């Protein structure tokens, strides 16, 4: 159950990051694109670390 919750949270954060990148591209906003990339990468890293420590 805990693993599924972490995976769903990571997927949601990656989707929000991807939306930030797309919206930043449409608005020509490099700051929003950077924040979207940081959000997506940070979610993946934190999710990976959380799942590795849960074992």
C-alpha distance matrix in Angstrom:
0.0 3.8 5.5 5.3 6.4 8.9 10.1 10.8 12.5 14.5 15.5 16.7 18.6 20.2 21.3 22.9 24.5 25.9 27.2 28.9 30.5 31.8 33.1 34.7 36.4 37.7 39.0 40.3 38.4 37.6 35.9 33.2 32.7 32.3 29.8 27.8 27.8 27.0 24.0 22.6 23.4 22.1 18.7 18.6 19.9 17.7 14.5 15.9 16.9 13.6 11.9 15.1 15.2 11.8 13.2
3.8 0.0 3.8 5.5 5.1 6.3 8.7 10.0 10.7 12.4 14.4 15.5 16.7 18.4 20.1 21.3 22.6 24.4 25.9 27.2 28.8 30.4 31.6 32.9 34.8 36.4 37.4 38.5 36.3 35.3 33.4 31.0 30.5 29.8 27.2 25.5 25.5 24.2 21.4 20.3 20.8 19.1 15.9 16.0 16.9 14.3 11.5 13.1 13.6 10.1 9.0 12.3 12.0 8.8 11.1
5.5 3.8 0.0 3.8 5.4 5.2 6.2 8.6 9.9 10.6 12.3 14.3 15.4 16.5 18.3 20.1 21.0 22.4 24.3 25.7 27.0 28.5 30.2 31.4 33.0 34.7 36.0 36.8 34.9 33.7 32.1 29.8 28.9 28.2 26.0 24.0 23.5 22.6 20.0 18.4 18.6 17.5 14.3 13.6 14.7 12.9 9.5 10.5 11.9 9.0 6.8 10.3 11.2 8.4 10.1
5.3 5.5 3.8 0.0 3.8 5.5 5.1 6.1 8.6 9.9 10.5 12.2 14.3 15.3 16.4 18.4 19.9 20.9 22.5 24.3 25.7 26.8 28.4 30.0 31.5 32.9 34.4 35.5 33.8 33.0 31.6 28.9 28.0 27.8 25.6 23.2 23.2 22.7 19.8 18.0 19.0 18.2 14.6 14.2 16.2 14.5 11.0 12.7 14.6 11.9 10.1 13.7 14.8 12.2 13.8
6.4 5.1 5.4 3.8 0.0 3.8 5.5 5.2 6.2 8.6 10.0 10.6 12.4 14.3 15.4 16.6 18.4 20.0 21.1 22.6 24.5 25.8 26.9 28.4 30.4 31.7 32.8 34.1 32.1 31.4 29.6 26.9 26.5 26.2 23.6 21.6 22.0 21.1 17.9 16.8 18.1 16.7 13.1 13.7 15.5 13.2 10.2 12.8 14.2 11.1 10.5 14.3 14.8 12.5 14.9
8.9 6.3 5.2 5.5 3.8 0.0 3.8 5.5 5.1 6.1 8.6 9.9 10.6 12.2 14.2 15.4 16.4 18.2 19.9 21.0 22.5 24.3 25.6 26.7 28.6 30.3 31.4 32.2 30.1 29.0 27.3 24.9 24.3 23.6 21.1 19.3 19.2 18.1 15.2 14.0 14.8 13.3 9.9 10.2 11.7 9.5 6.4 9.1 10.6 7.9 7.6 11.4 12.1 10.6 13.3
10.1 8.7 6.2 5.1 5.5 3.8 0.0 3.8 5.5 5.1 6.1 8.6 9.9 10.5 12.2 14.2 15.2 16.3 18.2 19.9 21.0 22.4 24.1 25.4 26.9 28.6 30.1 30.9 29.1 28.1 26.8 24.2 23.2 22.9 20.8 18.4 18.2 17.8 15.0 13.0 14.0 13.5 9.9 9.3 11.8 10.7 7.2 9.2 11.9 10.1 8.9 12.4 14.2 12.8 14.7
10.8 10.0 8.6 6.1 5.2 5.5 3.8 0.0 3.8 5.5 5.1 6.1 8.6 9.9 10.5 12.3 14.2 15.2 16.4 18.4 20.0 21.0 22.3 24.1 25.7 26.9 28.4 29.7 28.0 27.4 26.1 23.1 22.5 22.7 20.3 17.7 18.2 18.1 14.8 13.2 15.1 14.6 10.8 11.3 14.2 12.9 9.8 12.6 15.0 12.9 12.4 16.0 17.4 15.8 18.0
12.5 10.7 9.9 8.6 6.2 5.1 5.5 3.8 0.0 3.8 5.5 5.1 6.2 8.6 9.9 10.6 12.3 14.2 15.3 16.5 18.5 20.0 21.0 22.3 24.4 25.8 26.8 28.0 25.9 25.3 23.5 20.7 20.4 20.3 17.6 15.5 16.2 15.5 12.0 11.2 13.1 11.9 8.2 9.8 12.3 10.4 8.2 11.7 13.5 11.5 12.1 15.6 16.5 15.5 18.2
14.5 12.4 10.6 9.9 8.6 6.1 5.1 5.5 3.8 0.0 3.8 5.4 5.1 6.1 8.5 9.9 10.4 12.1 14.1 15.2 16.4 18.3 19.8 20.8 22.5 24.3 25.5 26.3 24.3 23.2 21.8 19.2 18.3 17.9 15.7 13.5 13.4 12.9 9.9 8.2 9.8 9.2 5.4 6.2 9.2 8.3 6.1 9.1 11.5 10.6 11.0 14.1 15.6 15.3 17.7
15.5 14.4 12.3 10.5 10.0 8.6 6.1 5.1 5.5 3.8 0.0 3.8 5.5 5.1 6.1 8.6 9.8 10.4 12.2 14.1 15.2 16.4 18.1 19.6 21.0 22.5 24.1 25.1 23.6 22.9 21.9 19.0 17.9 18.3 16.3 13.4 13.6 14.2 11.2 8.8 11.1 11.7 8.2 8.4 12.0 11.9 9.5 11.9 14.8 14.0 13.8 16.9 18.8 18.2 20.3
16.7 15.5 14.3 12.2 10.6 9.9 8.6 6.1 5.1 5.4 3.8 0.0 3.8 5.5 5.1 6.3 8.6 9.9 10.5 12.4 14.3 15.3 16.4 18.1 20.0 21.1 22.3 23.8 22.1 21.9 20.5 17.4 16.9 17.6 15.1 12.3 13.6 14.0 10.5 9.2 12.3 12.3 9.0 10.6 13.9 13.1 11.4 14.5 16.9 15.7 16.2 19.4 20.8 20.1 22.6
18.6 16.7 15.4 14.3 12.4 10.6 9.9 8.6 6.2 5.1 5.5 3.8 0.0 3.8 5.4 5.1 6.1 8.6 9.8 10.5 12.4 14.2 15.2 16.2 18.4 19.9 20.8 21.8 19.7 19.1 17.5 14.7 14.3 14.4 11.7 9.3 10.5 10.4 6.8 6.1 9.2 8.8 6.1 8.5 11.4 10.8 10.1 13.2 15.2 14.6 15.8 18.6 19.9 19.9 22.5
20.2 18.4 16.5 15.3 14.3 12.2 10.5 9.9 8.6 6.1 5.1 5.5 3.8 0.0 3.8 5.4 5.0 6.1 8.5 9.7 10.5 12.3 14.1 15.0 16.5 18.4 19.8 20.4 18.8 17.9 17.0 14.2 12.9 13.2 11.5 8.4 8.7 9.6 6.9 4.3 7.6 8.8 6.6 7.5 10.9 11.6 10.7 13.0 15.6 15.7 16.3 18.8 20.7 20.9 23.1
21.3 20.1 18.3 16.4 15.4 14.2 12.2 10.5 9.9 8.5 6.1 5.1 5.4 3.8 0.0 3.8 5.4 5.1 6.1 8.6 9.9 10.5 12.1 14.0 15.3 16.5 18.2 19.4 18.2 18.1 17.4 14.1 13.1 14.4 12.8 9.2 10.6 12.2 9.4 7.5 11.1 12.4 10.2 11.2 14.7 15.2 14.0 16.4 19.1 18.9 19.3 22.1 23.9 23.8 26.0
22.9 21.3 20.1 18.4 16.6 15.4 14.2 12.3 10.6 9.9 8.6 6.3 5.1 5.4 3.8 0.0 3.8 5.4 5.0 6.2 8.7 9.9 10.4 12.0 14.2 15.3 16.2 17.6 15.9 16.0 14.8 11.4 11.3 12.6 10.2 7.2 9.7 10.8 7.8 7.5 11.3 11.9 10.2 12.4 15.3 15.4 15.0 17.8 19.9 19.6 20.7 23.5 24.8 24.9 27.5
24.5 22.6 21.0 19.9 18.4 16.4 15.2 14.2 12.3 10.4 9.8 8.6 6.1 5.0 5.4 3.8 0.0 3.8 5.4 5.0 6.3 8.7 9.9 10.4 12.4 14.3 15.2 15.9 14.0 13.3 12.3 9.3 8.3 9.2 7.4 3.9 5.9 7.5 5.3 4.8 8.4 9.6 9.0 10.8 13.5 14.2 14.4 16.7 18.8 19.2 20.4 22.7 24.3 24.9 27.3
25.9 24.4 22.4 20.9 20.0 18.2 16.3 15.2 14.2 12.1 10.4 9.9 8.6 6.1 5.1 5.4 3.8 0.0 3.8 5.3 5.1 6.2 8.6 9.7 10.6 12.5 14.2 14.9 13.9 13.5 13.5 10.5 8.6 10.5 9.9 6.1 7.2 10.1 8.7 7.0 10.3 12.4 11.7 12.5 15.5 16.8 16.5 18.4 21.0 21.5 22.2 24.4 26.5 26.9 29.0
27.2 25.9 24.3 22.5 21.1 19.9 18.2 16.4 15.3 14.1 12.2 10.5 9.8 8.5 6.1 5.0 5.4 3.8 0.0 3.8 5.4 5.1 6.0 8.3 9.8 10.5 12.1 13.7 12.8 13.5 13.3 9.7 9.0 11.7 10.6 7.2 9.8 12.3 10.5 9.9 13.4 15.0 14.1 15.6 18.6 19.3 19.1 21.4 23.8 23.9 24.8 27.3 29.0 29.3 31.6
28.9 27.2 25.7 24.3 22.6 21.0 19.9 18.4 16.5 15.2 14.1 12.4 10.5 9.7 8.6 6.2 5.0 5.3 3.8 0.0 3.8 5.5 5.2 5.8 8.4 9.9 10.4 11.5 9.8 10.2 9.6 6.0 5.9 8.5 7.2 4.6 7.9 10.1 8.9 9.5 12.6 13.9 13.8 15.7 18.1 18.9 19.4 21.7 23.6 24.0 25.4 27.7 29.1 29.8 32.3
30.5 28.8 27.0 25.7 24.5 22.5 21.0 20.0 18.5 16.4 15.2 14.3 12.4 10.5 9.9 8.7 6.3 5.1 5.4 3.8 0.0 3.8 5.6 5.1 6.1 8.7 9.9 10.0 9.0 8.7 9.3 6.5 4.2 7.3 7.8 5.1 6.7 9.9 10.0 9.7 12.1 14.3 14.7 15.8 18.1 19.6 20.2 21.9 24.0 25.0 26.1 28.0 29.8 30.7 32.9
31.8 30.4 28.5 26.8 25.8 24.3 22.4 21.0 20.0 18.3 16.4 15.3 14.2 12.3 10.5 9.9 8.7 6.2 5.1 5.5 3.8 0.0 3.8 5.4 5.1 6.3 8.7 9.7 9.9 10.7 12.0 9.0 7.4 10.9 11.4 8.6 10.4 13.7 13.2 12.6 15.3 17.6 17.5 18.5 21.2 22.6 22.6 24.4 26.9 27.6 28.4 30.5 32.5 33.1 35.2
33.1 31.6 30.2 28.4 26.9 25.6 24.1 22.3 21.0 19.8 18.1 16.4 15.2 14.1 12.1 10.4 9.9 8.6 6.0 5.2 5.6 3.8 0.0 3.8 5.4 5.1 6.2 8.3 8.2 10.1 10.9 7.6 7.7 11.3 11.2 9.3 12.0 14.6 14.0 14.3 17.2 18.9 18.9 20.5 23.0 24.0 24.3 26.4 28.6 29.1 30.2 32.5 34.1 34.7 37.1
34.7 32.9 31.4 30.0 28.4 26.7 25.4 24.1 22.3 20.8 19.6 18.1 16.2 15.0 14.0 12.0 10.4 9.7 8.3 5.8 5.1 5.4 3.8 0.0 3.8 5.5 5.1 5.7 4.7 6.4 7.5 5.0 4.9 8.6 9.3 8.3 10.6 13.1 13.4 14.1 16.4 18.1 18.8 20.4 22.5 23.7 24.5 26.5 28.3 29.2 30.6 32.5 34.1 35.0 37.5
36.4 34.8 33.0 31.5 30.4 28.6 26.9 25.7 24.4 22.5 21.0 20.0 18.4 16.5 15.3 14.2 12.4 10.6 9.8 8.4 6.1 5.1 5.4 3.8 0.0 3.8 5.5 4.9 6.3 7.5 10.0 8.3 6.8 10.4 12.0 10.7 12.0 15.1 15.7 15.7 17.8 20.0 20.8 21.8 23.9 25.6 26.2 27.8 30.0 31.1 32.1 33.9 35.9 36.8 39.0
37.7 36.4 34.7 32.9 31.7 30.3 28.6 26.9 25.8 24.3 22.5 21.1 19.9 18.4 16.5 15.3 14.3 12.5 10.5 9.9 8.7 6.3 5.1 5.5 3.8 0.0 3.8 5.6 7.8 10.3 12.4 10.4 9.9 13.6 14.7 13.2 15.1 18.1 18.2 18.3 20.8 22.9 23.2 24.4 26.8 28.2 28.6 30.5 32.7 33.5 34.5 36.6 38.4 39.1 41.4
39.0 37.4 36.0 34.4 32.8 31.4 30.1 28.4 26.8 25.5 24.1 22.3 20.8 19.8 18.2 16.2 15.2 14.2 12.1 10.4 9.9 8.7 6.2 5.1 5.5 3.8 0.0 3.8 5.4 8.8 10.5 9.0 9.8 13.1 13.9 13.4 15.7 18.1 18.4 19.2 21.6 23.2 23.9 25.5 27.6 28.7 29.5 31.6 33.4 34.2 35.6 37.6 39.2 40.0 42.5
40.3 38.5 36.8 35.5 34.1 32.2 30.9 29.7 28.0 26.3 25.1 23.8 21.8 20.4 19.4 17.6 15.9 14.9 13.7 11.5 10.0 9.7 8.3 5.7 4.9 5.6 3.8 0.0 3.8 6.3 9.1 8.8 8.8 11.6 13.4 13.4 14.9 17.3 18.4 19.1 20.9 22.8 24.0 25.3 27.1 28.6 29.7 31.3 33.1 34.3 35.7 37.4 39.0 40.2 42.5
38.4 36.3 34.9 33.8 32.1 30.1 29.1 28.0 25.9 24.3 23.6 22.1 19.7 18.8 18.2 15.9 14.0 13.9 12.8 9.8 9.0 9.9 8.2 4.7 6.3 7.8 5.4 3.8 0.0 3.8 5.5 5.6 6.5 8.9 10.3 11.0 12.8 14.6 15.7 17.0 18.7 20.1 21.6 23.3 24.7 25.9 27.4 29.2 30.6 31.7 33.5 35.1 36.5 37.8 40.3
37.6 35.3 33.7 33.0 31.4 29.0 28.1 27.4 25.3 23.2 22.9 21.9 19.1 17.9 18.1 16.0 13.3 13.5 13.5 10.2 8.7 10.7 10.1 6.4 7.5 10.3 8.8 6.3 3.8 0.0 3.8 5.5 5.0 6.1 8.6 9.8 10.6 12.2 14.1 15.4 16.4 17.9 19.9 21.3 22.4 23.9 25.6 27.0 28.3 29.8 31.6 32.9 34.4 36.0 38.3
35.9 33.4 32.1 31.6 29.6 27.3 26.8 26.1 23.5 21.8 21.9 20.5 17.5 17.0 17.4 14.8 12.3 13.5 13.3 9.6 9.3 12.0 10.9 7.5 10.0 12.4 10.5 9.1 5.5 3.8 0.0 3.8 5.4 5.1 6.2 8.6 9.9 10.5 12.2 14.3 15.4 16.1 18.2 20.1 20.9 22.0 23.9 25.7 26.6 27.9 30.0 31.4 32.5 34.1 36.7
33.2 31.0 29.8 28.9 26.9 24.9 24.2 23.1 20.7 19.2 19.0 17.4 14.7 14.2 14.1 11.4 9.3 10.5 9.7 6.0 6.5 9.0 7.6 5.0 8.3 10.4 9.0 8.8 5.6 5.5 3.8 0.0 3.8 5.4 5.1 6.1 8.6 9.8 10.4 12.3 14.2 15.0 16.3 18.5 19.9 20.7 22.2 24.3 25.5 26.4 28.4 30.1 31.3 32.5 35.1
32.7 30.5 28.9 28.0 26.5 24.3 23.2 22.5 20.4 18.3 17.9 16.9 14.3 12.9 13.1 11.3 8.3 8.6 9.0 5.9 4.2 7.4 7.7 4.9 6.8 9.9 9.8 8.8 6.5 5.0 5.4 3.8 0.0 3.8 5.5 5.1 6.3 8.6 9.8 10.7 12.3 14.0 15.4 16.8 18.4 19.8 21.1 22.7 24.3 25.6 27.2 28.8 30.3 31.6 34.0
32.3 29.8 28.2 27.8 26.2 23.6 22.9 22.7 20.3 17.9 18.3 17.6 14.4 13.2 14.4 12.6 9.2 10.5 11.7 8.5 7.3 10.9 11.3 8.6 10.4 13.6 13.1 11.6 8.9 6.1 5.1 5.4 3.8 0.0 3.8 5.4 5.2 6.1 8.5 10.0 10.6 11.9 14.1 15.5 16.3 17.9 19.7 21.1 22.2 23.8 25.7 26.9 28.3 30.0 32.3
29.8 27.2 26.0 25.6 23.6 21.1 20.8 20.3 17.6 15.7 16.3 15.1 11.7 11.5 12.8 10.2 7.4 9.9 10.6 7.2 7.8 11.4 11.2 9.3 12.0 14.7 13.9 13.4 10.3 8.6 6.2 5.1 5.5 3.8 0.0 3.8 5.4 5.0 6.0 8.6 9.9 10.2 12.0 14.2 15.1 15.9 17.8 19.7 20.7 21.8 23.9 25.5 26.5 27.9 30.6
27.8 25.5 24.0 23.2 21.6 19.3 18.4 17.7 15.5 13.5 13.4 12.3 9.3 8.4 9.2 7.2 3.9 6.1 7.2 4.6 5.1 8.6 9.3 8.3 10.7 13.2 13.4 13.4 11.0 9.8 8.6 6.1 5.1 5.4 3.8 0.0 3.8 5.5 5.1 6.2 8.6 9.8 10.6 12.5 14.3 15.3 16.4 18.4 20.0 20.9 22.5 24.4 25.8 26.9 29.4
27.8 25.5 23.5 23.2 22.0 19.2 18.2 18.2 16.2 13.4 13.6 13.6 10.5 8.7 10.6 9.7 5.9 7.2 9.8 7.9 6.7 10.4 12.0 10.6 12.0 15.1 15.7 14.9 12.8 10.6 9.9 8.6 6.3 5.2 5.4 3.8 0.0 3.8 5.4 5.2 6.1 8.3 9.9 10.8 12.2 14.1 15.3 16.6 18.3 19.8 21.2 22.6 24.3 25.8 27.9
27.0 24.2 22.6 22.7 21.1 18.1 17.8 18.1 15.5 12.9 14.2 14.0 10.4 9.6 12.2 10.8 7.5 10.1 12.3 10.1 9.9 13.7 14.6 13.1 15.1 18.1 18.1 17.3 14.6 12.2 10.5 9.8 8.6 6.1 5.0 5.5 3.8 0.0 3.8 5.5 5.2 5.7 8.3 9.9 10.4 11.7 13.8 15.2 16.2 17.7 19.7 20.9 22.2 23.9 26.2
24.0 21.4 20.0 19.8 17.9 15.2 15.0 14.8 12.0 9.9 11.2 10.5 6.8 6.9 9.4 7.8 5.3 8.7 10.5 8.9 10.0 13.2 14.0 13.4 15.7 18.2 18.4 18.4 15.7 14.1 12.2 10.4 9.8 8.5 6.0 5.1 5.4 3.8 0.0 3.8 5.6 5.2 6.0 8.7 10.0 10.4 11.9 14.1 15.3 16.1 18.0 19.9 21.0 22.2 24.8
22.6 20.3 18.4 18.0 16.8 14.0 13.0 13.2 11.2 8.2 8.8 9.2 6.1 4.3 7.5 7.5 4.8 7.0 9.9 9.5 9.7 12.6 14.3 14.1 15.7 18.3 19.2 19.1 17.0 15.4 14.3 12.3 10.7 10.0 8.6 6.2 5.2 5.5 3.8 0.0 3.8 5.5 5.2 6.4 8.8 10.1 10.6 12.4 14.4 15.4 16.6 18.4 20.2 21.2 23.4
23.4 20.8 18.6 19.0 18.1 14.8 14.0 15.1 13.1 9.8 11.1 12.3 9.2 7.6 11.1 11.3 8.4 10.3 13.4 12.6 12.1 15.3 17.2 16.4 17.8 20.8 21.6 20.9 18.7 16.4 15.4 14.2 12.3 10.6 9.9 8.6 6.1 5.2 5.6 3.8 0.0 3.8 5.4 5.2 6.2 8.6 9.8 10.6 12.3 14.2 15.5 16.6 18.4 20.1 22.0
22.1 19.1 17.5 18.2 16.7 13.3 13.5 14.6 11.9 9.2 11.7 12.3 8.8 8.8 12.4 11.9 9.6 12.4 15.0 13.9 14.3 17.6 18.9 18.1 20.0 22.9 23.2 22.8 20.1 17.9 16.1 15.0 14.0 11.9 10.2 9.8 8.3 5.7 5.2 5.5 3.8 0.0 3.8 5.5 5.2 6.0 8.3 9.8 10.5 12.0 14.1 15.3 16.5 18.1 20.6
18.7 15.9 14.3 14.6 13.1 9.9 9.9 10.8 8.2 5.4 8.2 9.0 6.1 6.6 10.2 10.2 9.0 11.7 14.1 13.8 14.7 17.5 18.9 18.8 20.8 23.2 23.9 24.0 21.6 19.9 18.2 16.3 15.4 14.1 12.0 10.6 9.9 8.3 6.0 5.2 5.4 3.8 0.0 3.8 5.5 5.2 5.9 8.4 9.9 10.3 12.0 14.1 15.3 16.3 18.8
18.6 16.0 13.6 14.2 13.7 10.2 9.3 11.3 9.8 6.2 8.4 10.6 8.5 7.5 11.2 12.4 10.8 12.5 15.6 15.7 15.8 18.5 20.5 20.4 21.8 24.4 25.5 25.3 23.3 21.3 20.1 18.5 16.8 15.5 14.2 12.5 10.8 9.9 8.7 6.4 5.2 5.5 3.8 0.0 3.8 5.6 5.1 6.0 8.6 9.9 10.6 12.2 14.3 15.4 17.3
19.9 16.9 14.7 16.2 15.5 11.7 11.8 14.2 12.3 9.2 12.0 13.9 11.4 10.9 14.7 15.3 13.5 15.5 18.6 18.1 18.1 21.2 23.0 22.5 23.9 26.8 27.6 27.1 24.7 22.4 20.9 19.9 18.4 16.3 15.1 14.3 12.2 10.4 10.0 8.8 6.2 5.2 5.5 3.8 0.0 3.8 5.5 5.2 6.2 8.6 10.0 10.6 12.3 14.3 16.2
17.7 14.3 12.9 14.5 13.2 9.5 10.7 12.9 10.4 8.3 11.9 13.1 10.8 11.6 15.2 15.4 14.2 16.8 19.3 18.9 19.6 22.6 24.0 23.7 25.6 28.2 28.7 28.6 25.9 23.9 22.0 20.7 19.8 17.9 15.9 15.3 14.1 11.7 10.4 10.1 8.6 6.0 5.2 5.6 3.8 0.0 3.8 5.4 5.1 6.0 8.6 9.9 10.6 12.2 14.8
14.5 11.5 9.5 11.0 10.2 6.4 7.2 9.8 8.2 6.1 9.5 11.4 10.1 10.7 14.0 15.0 14.4 16.5 19.1 19.4 20.2 22.6 24.3 24.5 26.2 28.6 29.5 29.7 27.4 25.6 23.9 22.2 21.1 19.7 17.8 16.4 15.3 13.8 11.9 10.6 9.8 8.3 5.9 5.1 5.5 3.8 0.0 3.8 5.5 5.1 6.2 8.6 10.0 10.6 13.0
15.9 13.1 10.5 12.7 12.8 9.1 9.2 12.6 11.7 9.1 11.9 14.5 13.2 13.0 16.4 17.8 16.7 18.4 21.4 21.7 21.9 24.4 26.4 26.5 27.8 30.5 31.6 31.3 29.2 27.0 25.7 24.3 22.7 21.1 19.7 18.4 16.6 15.2 14.1 12.4 10.6 9.8 8.4 6.0 5.2 5.4 3.8 0.0 3.8 5.5 5.3 6.1 8.7 10.0 11.5
16.9 13.6 11.9 14.6 14.2 10.6 11.9 15.0 13.5 11.5 14.8 16.9 15.2 15.6 19.1 19.9 18.8 21.0 23.8 23.6 24.0 26.9 28.6 28.3 30.0 32.7 33.4 33.1 30.6 28.3 26.6 25.5 24.3 22.2 20.7 20.0 18.3 16.2 15.3 14.4 12.3 10.5 9.9 8.6 6.2 5.1 5.5 3.8 0.0 3.8 5.5 5.2 6.2 8.6 10.5
13.6 10.1 9.0 11.9 11.1 7.9 10.1 12.9 11.5 10.6 14.0 15.7 14.6 15.7 18.9 19.6 19.2 21.5 23.9 24.0 25.0 27.6 29.1 29.2 31.1 33.5 34.2 34.3 31.7 29.8 27.9 26.4 25.6 23.8 21.8 20.9 19.8 17.7 16.1 15.4 14.2 12.0 10.3 9.9 8.6 6.0 5.1 5.5 3.8 0.0 3.8 5.5 5.3 6.2 9.1
11.9 9.0 6.8 10.1 10.5 7.6 8.9 12.4 12.1 11.0 13.8 16.2 15.8 16.3 19.3 20.7 20.4 22.2 24.8 25.4 26.1 28.4 30.2 30.6 32.1 34.5 35.6 35.7 33.5 31.6 30.0 28.4 27.2 25.7 23.9 22.5 21.2 19.7 18.0 16.6 15.5 14.1 12.0 10.6 10.0 8.6 6.2 5.3 5.5 3.8 0.0 3.8 5.5 5.1 6.9
15.1 12.3 10.3 13.7 14.3 11.4 12.4 16.0 15.6 14.1 16.9 19.4 18.6 18.8 22.1 23.5 22.7 24.4 27.3 27.7 28.0 30.5 32.5 32.5 33.9 36.6 37.6 37.4 35.1 32.9 31.4 30.1 28.8 26.9 25.5 24.4 22.6 20.9 19.9 18.4 16.6 15.3 14.1 12.2 10.6 9.9 8.6 6.1 5.2 5.5 3.8 0.0 3.8 5.5 5.8
15.2 12.0 11.2 14.8 14.8 12.1 14.2 17.4 16.5 15.6 18.8 20.8 19.9 20.7 23.9 24.8 24.3 26.5 29.0 29.1 29.8 32.5 34.1 34.1 35.9 38.4 39.2 39.0 36.5 34.4 32.5 31.3 30.3 28.3 26.5 25.8 24.3 22.2 21.0 20.2 18.4 16.5 15.3 14.3 12.3 10.6 10.0 8.7 6.2 5.3 5.5 3.8 0.0 3.8 5.5
11.8 8.8 8.4 12.2 12.5 10.6 12.8 15.8 15.5 15.3 18.2 20.1 19.9 20.9 23.8 24.9 24.9 26.9 29.3 29.8 30.7 33.1 34.7 35.0 36.8 39.1 40.0 40.2 37.8 36.0 34.1 32.5 31.6 30.0 27.9 26.9 25.8 23.9 22.2 21.2 20.1 18.1 16.3 15.4 14.3 12.2 10.6 10.0 8.6 6.2 5.1 5.5 3.8 0.0 3.8
13.2 11.1 10.1 13.8 14.9 13.3 14.7 18.0 18.2 17.7 20.3 22.6 22.5 23.1 26.0 27.5 27.3 29.0 31.6 32.3 32.9 35.2 37.1 37.5 39.0 41.4 42.5 42.5 40.3 38.3 36.7 35.1 34.0 32.3 30.6 29.4 27.9 26.2 24.8 23.4 22.0 20.6 18.8 17.3 16.2 14.8 13.0 11.5 10.5 9.1 6.9 5.8 5.5 3.8 0.0
